[in-house]
Amino acid sequence: MRAFAEVHARAMFGGHGLYRDGLMFALLSDGGLFFKVDEQSRPVFAGRDLQAFSFTARGRTVQLSYHEAPPEALESQEEMAAWCQLAWQAALRAQAKKATKGAQGLARGGQRTSDPDARPGRGRQPNGLLSGLPNLGPRSIESLSAAGISSLAQLQELGAVRAFVRVRDHDRRVSLNLLWAIEGALTGRRWQEVAETDRASLLMALEDVQREA
């Protein structure tokens, strides 16, 4: 990839994430190379029948927004650089979209979306600034508060991953849905979108934090 840019690799759940300027644009897993895709670039990969990266967790198959590299990318430095650039642009667009939604969501106080950990029949109770964030219903807010996180400022200071780790240390029953929900709350996105587009980077960050402990 030297014809493309200076690239750094970081270990992540059995493989490696490939980064340029701190932004992940590809991953290596089981000897295969997979490039970042988005709505704009996915048709290029789908048209070549290049399969999406997937893994199995808890009996479920999960697909990430990364597709396998075409054979010619592995045979030519020029082709590799071109496909890396395509993936890099997708990663940049995803980053910009995330930043824009986050600013809009926090500016308007956050439009509520479904809480992945909410229990049926429970109403939403105000709890300071956290109650105005998307994705965070009563159960999620209770979990955060029990772990000592009761304000938006605390949540922003910790970030989604460290906040999730703190909650999980307090209650081992919490699921990864809370991680997606917190990241969505901080970036103004639905937790389902976060689970689809940011799963790999969040899980990798989670591994890093766990190694620090």
KOLVEX-747519 format. One record per residue (C-alpha): residue number from 0; y, x, z. Coordinates in Angstrom, 2 decimals, padded with zeros to 5 digits, always signed. Example, Ala and Ser with C-alpha at 12.3 -4.5 7.8 and 13.67 -1.06 7.14 Angstrom:
<atoms>
[atom 0; [-004.50; +012.30; +007.80]];
[atom 1; [-001.06; +013.67; +007.14]];
</atoms>
This chain:
<atoms>
[atom 0; [+000.00; +000.00; +000.00]];
[atom 1; [+002.27; +003.03; -000.16]];
[atom 2; [+003.74; +001.76; -003.44]];
[atom 3; [+004.91; -001.35; -001.57]];
[atom 4; [+006.39; -000.18; +001.74]];
[atom 5; [+005.58; +001.48; +005.04]];
[atom 6; [+002.93; -000.71; +006.61]];
[atom 7; [+001.59; -000.71; +010.16]];
[atom 8; [-001.69; -002.21; +011.38]];
[atom 9; [-002.34; -003.86; +014.72]];
[atom 10; [-005.74; -004.90; +016.05]];
[atom 11; [-006.27; -008.64; +016.35]];
[atom 12; [-009.39; -010.71; +017.19]];
[atom 13; [-011.90; -008.60; +015.31]];
[atom 14; [-009.59; -007.48; +012.51]];
[atom 15; [-006.13; -006.05; +011.92]];
[atom 16; [-002.77; -007.59; +011.12]];
[atom 17; [-000.65; -005.71; +008.57]];
[atom 18; [+003.08; -005.52; +009.26]];
[atom 19; [+006.23; -004.50; +007.46]];
[atom 20; [+009.34; -004.18; +009.62]];
[atom 21; [+007.56; -005.97; +012.45]];
[atom 22; [+006.63; -009.00; +010.33]];
[atom 23; [+002.99; -009.76; +009.57]];
[atom 24; [+002.26; -010.38; +005.88]];
[atom 25; [-001.48; -009.69; +005.56]];
[atom 26; [-004.64; -009.25; +007.58]];
[atom 27; [-007.90; -007.33; +007.32]];
[atom 28; [-011.10; -008.96; +008.52]];
[atom 29; [-014.78; -008.15; +007.87]];
[atom 30; [-013.79; -005.74; +005.12]];
[atom 31; [-011.64; -008.32; +003.31]];
[atom 32; [-007.89; -008.33; +002.68]];
[atom 33; [-005.95; -011.58; +003.01]];
[atom 34; [-002.30; -012.21; +002.10]];
[atom 35; [+000.22; -014.54; +003.76]];
[atom 36; [+000.90; -017.73; +001.76]];
[atom 37; [+003.25; -020.69; +002.08]];
[atom 38; [+003.86; -023.89; +000.12]];
[atom 39; [+005.63; -021.96; -002.62]];
[atom 40; [+003.05; -019.21; -003.13]];
[atom 41; [-000.18; -021.05; -002.27]];
[atom 42; [-000.63; -022.47; -005.82]];
[atom 43; [-000.77; -018.90; -007.18]];
[atom 44; [-003.77; -018.17; -004.96]];
[atom 45; [-005.37; -021.59; -005.37]];
[atom 46; [-005.09; -021.30; -009.16]];
[atom 47; [-007.13; -018.10; -008.97]];
[atom 48; [-009.68; -019.73; -006.63]];
[atom 49; [-008.80; -017.20; -003.92]];
[atom 50; [-010.16; -018.62; -000.69]];
[atom 51; [-008.25; -019.15; +002.54]];
[atom 52; [-009.10; -017.06; +005.58]];
[atom 53; [-011.00; -019.09; +008.16]];
[atom 54; [-012.85; -018.57; +011.40]];
[atom 55; [-014.90; -020.70; +013.77]];
[atom 56; [-013.70; -021.45; +017.28]];
[atom 57; [-015.43; -023.81; +019.68]];
[atom 58; [-017.55; -025.20; +016.89]];
[atom 59; [-014.56; -025.91; +014.63]];
[atom 60; [-013.61; -024.14; +011.42]];
[atom 61; [-009.94; -023.14; +011.44]];
[atom 62; [-008.05; -022.11; +008.30]];
[atom 63; [-005.00; -019.86; +008.46]];
[atom 64; [-002.19; -019.54; +005.93]];
[atom 65; [-003.71; -016.37; +004.46]];
[atom 66; [-005.70; -016.17; +001.21]];
[atom 67; [-007.99; -013.45; -000.05]];
[atom 68; [-006.58; -010.72; -002.28]];
[atom 69; [-007.53; -010.74; -005.98]];
[atom 70; [-009.82; -007.94; -007.21]];
[atom 71; [-007.09; -006.26; -009.26]];
[atom 72; [-004.97; -005.76; -006.13]];
[atom 73; [-007.71; -003.50; -004.77]];
[atom 74; [-007.96; -001.49; -007.98]];
[atom 75; [-004.32; -000.72; -008.80]];
[atom 76; [-001.40; +000.49; -006.68]];
[atom 77; [+001.01; -001.45; -008.90]];
[atom 78; [-000.97; -004.67; -008.56]];
[atom 79; [-001.30; -004.13; -004.81]];
[atom 80; [+002.47; -003.70; -004.49]];
[atom 81; [+003.11; -006.88; -006.48]];
[atom 82; [+000.74; -008.99; -004.37]];
[atom 83; [+002.08; -007.47; -001.16]];
[atom 84; [+005.59; -008.41; -002.27]];
[atom 85; [+004.45; -011.99; -002.89]];
[atom 86; [+002.95; -012.15; +000.61]];
[atom 87; [+006.00; -010.48; +002.13]];
[atom 88; [+008.32; -013.05; +000.57]];
[atom 89; [+006.15; -015.86; +001.97]];
[atom 90; [+006.34; -014.26; +005.42]];
[atom 91; [+010.13; -013.96; +005.15]];
[atom 92; [+010.47; -017.62; +004.13]];
[atom 93; [+008.27; -018.69; +007.04]];
[atom 94; [+010.37; -016.62; +009.44]];
[atom 95; [+013.62; -018.08; +008.08]];
[atom 96; [+012.25; -021.62; +008.25]];
[atom 97; [+011.14; -021.06; +011.82]];
[atom 98; [+014.56; -019.71; +012.85]];
[atom 99; [+016.42; -022.57; +011.16]];
[atom 100; [+014.27; -025.25; +012.76]];
[atom 101; [+014.59; -023.57; +016.13]];
[atom 102; [+018.38; -023.52; +015.97]];
[atom 103; [+018.55; -027.13; +014.80]];
[atom 104; [+016.08; -028.33; +017.41]];
[atom 105; [+017.84; -026.68; +020.33]];
[atom 106; [+021.29; -027.71; +019.07]];
[atom 107; [+020.41; -031.40; +019.11]];
[atom 108; [+018.43; -031.20; +022.32]];
[atom 109; [+015.10; -031.50; +020.52]];
[atom 110; [+013.66; -034.63; +018.94]];
[atom 111; [+010.49; -035.62; +020.73]];
[atom 112; [+007.16; -035.36; +019.01]];
[atom 113; [+003.71; -036.13; +020.33]];
[atom 114; [+002.62; -034.10; +023.33]];
[atom 115; [-000.81; -032.57; +022.62]];
[atom 116; [-001.71; -032.69; +026.32]];
[atom 117; [-000.22; -036.08; +027.13]];
[atom 118; [-002.41; -038.68; +028.78]];
[atom 119; [-002.48; -042.20; +027.33]];
[atom 120; [-000.39; -044.74; +029.16]];
[atom 121; [+001.90; -042.27; +030.92]];
[atom 122; [+005.62; -042.57; +030.42]];
[atom 123; [+007.93; -039.62; +029.95]];
[atom 124; [+009.77; -038.55; +033.06]];
[atom 125; [+012.98; -036.51; +032.92]];
[atom 126; [+012.65; -032.98; +034.22]];
[atom 127; [+015.91; -031.18; +033.54]];
[atom 128; [+016.31; -029.44; +030.22]];
[atom 129; [+012.58; -029.21; +029.54]];
[atom 130; [+012.35; -032.97; +029.11]];
[atom 131; [+014.59; -032.81; +026.03]];
[atom 132; [+012.39; -030.38; +024.12]];
[atom 133; [+009.95; -031.43; +021.39]];
[atom 134; [+006.21; -031.49; +022.16]];
[atom 135; [+006.60; -031.31; +025.94]];
[atom 136; [+005.53; -034.55; +027.57]];
[atom 137; [+005.00; -035.22; +031.29]];
[atom 138; [+001.69; -033.40; +031.57]];
[atom 139; [+002.94; -030.25; +029.83]];
[atom 140; [+006.12; -030.24; +031.91]];
[atom 141; [+004.09; -030.67; +035.10]];
[atom 142; [+001.93; -027.68; +034.13]];
[atom 143; [+004.98; -025.54; +033.42]];
[atom 144; [+006.70; -026.58; +036.63]];
[atom 145; [+003.57; -025.87; +038.69]];
[atom 146; [+003.64; -022.33; +037.26]];
[atom 147; [+007.28; -021.90; +038.28]];
[atom 148; [+008.85; -022.66; +034.88]];
[atom 149; [+011.30; -025.53; +035.22]];
[atom 150; [+014.18; -024.75; +032.86]];
[atom 151; [+014.82; -023.96; +029.21]];
[atom 152; [+016.38; -020.64; +030.21]];
[atom 153; [+013.15; -019.57; +031.93]];
[atom 154; [+011.09; -020.67; +028.96]];
[atom 155; [+013.28; -018.75; +026.53]];
[atom 156; [+013.23; -015.63; +028.70]];
[atom 157; [+009.44; -015.61; +028.95]];
[atom 158; [+008.70; -016.71; +025.40]];
[atom 159; [+005.84; -018.98; +024.41]];
[atom 160; [+002.98; -016.52; +024.96]];
[atom 161; [+003.98; -015.25; +028.40]];
[atom 162; [+004.84; -018.77; +029.54]];
[atom 163; [+001.41; -019.95; +028.41]];
[atom 164; [-000.30; -017.06; +030.21]];
[atom 165; [+001.56; -017.89; +033.41]];
[atom 166; [+000.48; -021.54; +033.19]];
[atom 167; [-003.11; -020.61; +032.41]];
[atom 168; [-003.21; -018.19; +035.34]];
[atom 169; [-002.25; -021.16; +037.51]];
[atom 170; [-004.64; -023.62; +035.82]];
[atom 171; [-007.54; -022.28; +033.75]];
[atom 172; [-008.15; -025.72; +032.25]];
[atom 173; [-005.13; -025.63; +029.93]];
[atom 174; [-005.95; -025.34; +026.23]];
[atom 175; [-004.32; -023.43; +023.40]];
[atom 176; [-002.62; -026.68; +022.43]];
[atom 177; [-000.09; -025.90; +025.15]];
[atom 178; [+000.69; -022.57; +023.50]];
[atom 179; [+001.36; -024.31; +020.18]];
[atom 180; [+003.47; -026.92; +022.02]];
[atom 181; [+005.62; -024.34; +023.81]];
[atom 182; [+006.22; -022.34; +020.63]];
[atom 183; [+007.15; -025.55; +018.84]];
[atom 184; [+009.48; -026.54; +021.67]];
[atom 185; [+011.29; -023.22; +021.40]];
[atom 186; [+011.53; -023.30; +017.61]];
[atom 187; [+012.11; -027.01; +017.01]];
[atom 188; [+008.80; -027.65; +015.24]];
[atom 189; [+005.83; -029.95; +015.70]];
[atom 190; [+002.97; -028.32; +017.57]];
[atom 191; [+000.62; -029.19; +014.69]];
[atom 192; [+002.75; -027.11; +012.31]];
[atom 193; [+002.74; -024.19; +014.74]];
[atom 194; [-001.04; -024.38; +015.07]];
[atom 195; [-001.38; -024.21; +011.29]];
[atom 196; [+001.19; -021.56; +010.40]];
[atom 197; [+001.58; -019.34; +013.47]];
[atom 198; [-001.91; -019.36; +014.95]];
[atom 199; [-002.77; -015.80; +013.92]];
[atom 200; [+000.42; -014.17; +015.18]];
[atom 201; [+000.37; -016.10; +018.46]];
[atom 202; [-003.27; -015.30; +019.17]];
[atom 203; [-002.59; -011.65; +018.45]];
[atom 204; [+000.41; -011.67; +020.80]];
[atom 205; [-001.78; -013.37; +023.40]];
[atom 206; [-004.33; -010.58; +023.09]];
[atom 207; [-001.56; -008.00; +023.58]];
[atom 208; [-000.34; -009.69; +026.77]];
[atom 209; [-003.88; -009.99; +028.09]];
[atom 210; [-004.46; -006.28; +027.52]];
[atom 211; [-001.31; -005.50; +029.51]];
[atom 212; [-002.60; -007.43; +032.53]];
</atoms>
